[in-house]
C-alpha cells in the first residue's frame, strides 16, 4: 500500500503483488514480516539490514537522527514540539532506535542525558541503500 510503488512503477496493488509473488518464487526477492507489515527485500541484501530498512520507512526516524546529530542534548519534549507529536511518540521511536543500535543514551560531563548517533552504522547502511541519504549529514566526519 505504498503510494511510492504505484507512482514510480505506475501499477496498482494487484498487478504489483502478482509480480512480487513471481520474483519471490524465483528467489530474486524475499519477504519478512516486521511488526504488522510484510516487507520485501532483494535476495542478496543481508538480513541484518531488514529491521533498519523497515524503521527508515517512518519519515520521522531520519529527522530525529538529524536533530540528535545537530544537538545530542535535545530533550524529548523539544523533539515532540518540533515534530508536532506527543512526547510518547518520540520516546517510542527512540526506544526502537536504541534497540537497533542507531542511537545510544548516556550522560555528558554535566550529568545531562544525551543521545549519540551511531555514525558507523549510518555509513554502513548508506553503502547498500540510497534512502534515507545520510551522506550530507555525515559529510566531514
matplotlib code that plots the C-alpha trace (Angstrom):
import matplotlib.pyplot as plt

x = [0.0, 2.9, 2.0, 5.6, 5.3, 2.2, 3.7, 7.1, 6.0, 2.7, 0.8, -1.8, -1.7, -3.0, -0.5, 2.2, 1.5, 1.4, 4.9, 6.2, 5.0, 6.8, 10.0, 9.8, 9.1, 12.3, 14.1, 15.1, 13.5, 12.5, 9.8, 9.8, 7.1, 8.4, 5.8, 2.5, 3.8, 5.2, 8.4, 10.2, 13.9, 16.3, 17.5, 21.2, 20.7, 21.9, 19.1, 20.8, 19.6, 15.9, 15.0, 16.8, 15.1, 11.8, 12.4, 13.5, 10.1, 9.0, 9.9, 10.3, 13.2, 15.8, 14.5, 15.0, 18.5, 19.3, 18.1, 20.1, 23.1, 22.7, 22.0, 22.7, 21.3, 17.9, 15.1, 12.2, 9.7, 11.6, 11.7, 8.0, 7.3, 9.4, 7.6, 4.2, 3.7, 3.3, 6.4, 5.4, 5.7, 9.3, 10.1, 8.7, 10.8, 13.9, 13.4, 13.1, 16.3, 18.2, 17.1, 18.6, 21.8, 21.1, 21.5, 22.6, 21.8, 24.4, 25.2, 27.6, 30.1, 27.5, 25.2, 22.7, 21.2, 22.4, 21.7, 24.6, 24.0, 25.8, 27.6, 29.4, 26.1, 24.6, 27.7, 27.4, 23.7, 24.2, 26.7, 23.8, 20.8, 20.3, 17.3, 17.4, 20.6, 22.7, 25.8, 25.1, 24.7, 27.9, 30.0, 33.2, 33.3]
y = [0.0, 2.3, 5.2, 5.4, 2.0, 3.0, 6.3, 5.1, 1.8, 3.1, -0.1, -0.7, -3.1, -6.3, -6.5, -5.4, -8.3, -10.7, -9.5, -9.7, -13.3, -14.2, -12.6, -14.4, -17.7, -17.3, -16.3, -12.9, -11.3, -12.4, -11.3, -10.8, -9.7, -6.9, -5.8, -5.9, -5.3, -7.6, -6.2, -7.3, -7.3, -8.2, -11.7, -10.7, -8.0, -9.3, -10.0, -7.8, -4.8, -5.8, -4.0, -0.8, -0.7, -1.1, 1.5, 4.1, 3.8, 6.0, 9.5, 10.8, 8.5, 10.1, 13.5, 12.6, 11.3, 14.6, 16.6, 14.4, 14.9, 18.7, 18.7, 15.5, 17.0, 18.0, 17.0, 14.6, 17.4, 19.7, 17.0, 16.4, 20.1, 20.3, 17.4, 18.3, 14.9, 13.6, 13.1, 9.4, 9.1, 10.4, 8.1, 5.1, 5.9, 6.5, 3.1, 1.4, 3.2, 2.2, -1.4, -1.3, 0.4, 3.5, 5.7, 5.2, 7.3, 8.3, 11.4, 14.1, 15.6, 17.9, 14.9, 15.8, 12.9, 12.9, 10.7, 9.7, 8.7, 5.6, 7.2, 4.0, 2.2, 5.0, 4.9, 1.2, 1.4, 4.0, 1.8, -0.5, 1.8, 5.3, 6.2, 7.8, 9.5, 10.4, 11.4, 15.2, 14.8, 12.7, 14.8, 15.9, 13.1]
z = [0.0, -0.6, -2.8, -3.9, -5.6, -7.5, -8.6, -9.7, -11.3, -12.5, -11.5, -8.9, -6.0, -7.6, -10.6, -8.2, -5.9, -8.8, -9.9, -6.3, -6.0, -9.2, -8.1, -4.7, -6.4, -8.5, -5.2, -6.6, -3.6, -0.1, 2.3, 6.0, 8.4, 10.7, 13.2, 11.4, 7.9, 5.3, 3.8, 0.6, 0.1, -2.7, -2.0, -1.9, 0.7, 4.1, 6.6, 9.2, 7.3, 7.3, 10.6, 9.5, 6.2, 7.9, 10.6, 8.0, 6.3, 9.1, 7.8, 11.4, 12.2, 9.9, 11.0, 14.7, 13.8, 12.1, 15.2, 17.5, 15.3, 15.5, 19.3, 21.1, 24.3, 22.8, 25.1, 24.2, 24.8, 22.4, 19.7, 20.3, 19.9, 16.8, 15.1, 16.5, 18.1, 21.7, 23.7, 24.0, 20.2, 20.4, 23.3, 21.4, 18.4, 20.5, 22.1, 18.7, 17.6, 20.7, 20.2, 16.7, 18.0, 15.8, 18.9, 22.5, 25.6, 28.0, 30.2, 29.4, 31.9, 33.3, 34.0, 31.3, 29.3, 25.7, 22.7, 20.5, 16.9, 15.6, 12.7, 11.6, 11.3, 9.1, 6.8, 6.5, 5.8, 3.0, 1.3, 0.5, 0.4, -1.1, 1.1, 3.5, 2.4, 5.4, 3.4, 3.7, 7.5, 7.8, 5.4, 7.0, 9.6]

ax = plt.figure().add_subplot(projection="3d")
ax.plot(x, y, z, "-o")
ax.set_aspect("equal")
plt.show()
